[in-house]
Protein backbone atom coordinates (compact mmCIF):
# COMPACT_ATOMS: atom_id res chain seq x y z
CA UNK A 1 0.00 0.00 0.00
CA UNK A 2 1.41 3.38 -0.97
CA UNK A 3 0.93 6.66 0.88
CA UNK A 4 -1.47 7.58 -1.93
CA UNK A 5 -4.13 5.26 -0.55
CA UNK A 6 -3.11 5.08 3.10
CA UNK A 7 -4.69 6.58 6.19
CA UNK A 8 -2.56 9.44 7.49
CA UNK A 9 -1.77 9.94 11.18
CA UNK A 10 -2.17 13.57 12.23
CA UNK A 11 -1.54 15.72 15.27
CA UNK A 12 -4.49 18.10 15.50
CA UNK A 13 -3.87 21.58 16.84
CA UNK A 14 -6.36 24.40 17.45
CA UNK A 15 -5.82 26.00 14.02
CA UNK A 16 -3.88 23.45 11.98
CA UNK A 17 -2.77 19.85 11.86
CA UNK A 18 0.62 18.26 11.41
CA UNK A 19 1.21 15.03 9.48
CA UNK A 20 2.93 12.42 11.66
CA UNK A 21 2.53 9.51 9.20
CA UNK A 22 2.11 10.05 5.47
CA UNK A 23 -1.19 9.23 3.81
CA UNK A 24 -3.80 10.93 1.71
CA UNK A 25 -6.80 10.78 4.01
CA UNK A 26 -8.06 10.32 7.57
CA UNK A 27 -11.28 8.69 8.77
CA UNK A 28 -14.19 10.59 10.28
CA UNK A 29 -14.51 9.70 13.98
CA UNK A 30 -18.32 9.70 13.69
CA UNK A 31 -19.15 8.25 10.27
CA UNK A 32 -15.96 6.35 9.42
CA UNK A 33 -15.89 7.88 5.94
CA UNK A 34 -12.53 8.81 4.43
CA UNK A 35 -11.68 12.53 4.37
CA UNK A 36 -8.99 13.61 1.88
CA UNK A 37 -6.40 15.74 3.69
CA UNK A 38 -6.94 18.63 1.30
CA UNK A 39 -10.65 18.63 2.25
CA UNK A 40 -10.20 18.26 6.03
CA UNK A 41 -11.83 21.28 7.71
CA UNK A 42 -13.29 19.97 10.97
CA UNK A 43 -11.46 18.34 13.89
CA UNK A 44 -11.08 18.42 17.64
CA UNK A 45 -7.63 19.18 19.00
CA UNK A 46 -8.78 18.07 22.45
CA UNK A 47 -10.09 14.69 21.27
CA UNK A 48 -7.55 14.32 18.41
CA UNK A 49 -10.34 13.36 16.00
CA UNK A 50 -11.34 14.38 12.48
CA UNK A 51 -14.91 14.97 11.29
CA UNK A 52 -16.31 14.81 7.76
CA UNK A 53 -18.80 17.64 8.26
CA UNK A 54 -19.91 20.28 10.75
CA UNK A 55 -22.92 18.06 11.51
CA UNK A 56 -20.67 15.14 12.43
CA UNK A 57 -18.53 17.39 14.64
CA UNK A 58 -21.62 18.74 16.40
CA UNK A 59 -22.98 15.24 17.02
CA UNK A 60 -19.69 14.14 18.58
CA UNK A 61 -19.27 17.25 20.69
CA UNK A 62 -22.86 16.97 21.97
CA UNK A 63 -22.29 13.31 22.85
CA UNK A 64 -24.73 12.03 20.24
CA UNK A 65 -22.17 9.92 18.43
C-alpha positions as CSV (number, residue, x, y, z in Angstrom):
1,X,0.0,0.0,0.0
2,X,1.4,3.4,-1.0
3,X,0.9,6.7,0.9
4,X,-1.5,7.6,-1.9
5,X,-4.1,5.3,-0.6
6,X,-3.1,5.1,3.1
7,X,-4.7,6.6,6.2
8,X,-2.6,9.4,7.5
9,X,-1.8,9.9,11.2
10,X,-2.2,13.6,12.2
11,X,-1.5,15.7,15.3
12,X,-4.5,18.1,15.5
13,X,-3.9,21.6,16.8
14,X,-6.4,24.4,17.5
15,X,-5.8,26.0,14.0
16,X,-3.9,23.4,12.0
17,X,-2.8,19.9,11.9
18,X,0.6,18.3,11.4
19,X,1.2,15.0,9.5
20,X,2.9,12.4,11.7
21,X,2.5,9.5,9.2
22,X,2.1,10.0,5.5
23,X,-1.2,9.2,3.8
24,X,-3.8,10.9,1.7
25,X,-6.8,10.8,4.0
26,X,-8.1,10.3,7.6
27,X,-11.3,8.7,8.8
28,X,-14.2,10.6,10.3
29,X,-14.5,9.7,14.0
30,X,-18.3,9.7,13.7
31,X,-19.1,8.2,10.3
32,X,-16.0,6.4,9.4
33,X,-15.9,7.9,5.9
34,X,-12.5,8.8,4.4
35,X,-11.7,12.5,4.4
36,X,-9.0,13.6,1.9
37,X,-6.4,15.7,3.7
38,X,-6.9,18.6,1.3
39,X,-10.6,18.6,2.2
40,X,-10.2,18.3,6.0
41,X,-11.8,21.3,7.7
42,X,-13.3,20.0,11.0
43,X,-11.5,18.3,13.9
44,X,-11.1,18.4,17.6
45,X,-7.6,19.2,19.0
46,X,-8.8,18.1,22.5
47,X,-10.1,14.7,21.3
48,X,-7.6,14.3,18.4
49,X,-10.3,13.4,16.0
50,X,-11.3,14.4,12.5
51,X,-14.9,15.0,11.3
52,X,-16.3,14.8,7.8
53,X,-18.8,17.6,8.3
54,X,-19.9,20.3,10.8
55,X,-22.9,18.1,11.5
56,X,-20.7,15.1,12.4
57,X,-18.5,17.4,14.6
58,X,-21.6,18.7,16.4
59,X,-23.0,15.2,17.0
60,X,-19.7,14.1,18.6
61,X,-19.3,17.3,20.7
62,X,-22.9,17.0,22.0
63,X,-22.3,13.3,22.8
64,X,-24.7,12.0,20.2
65,X,-22.2,9.9,18.4
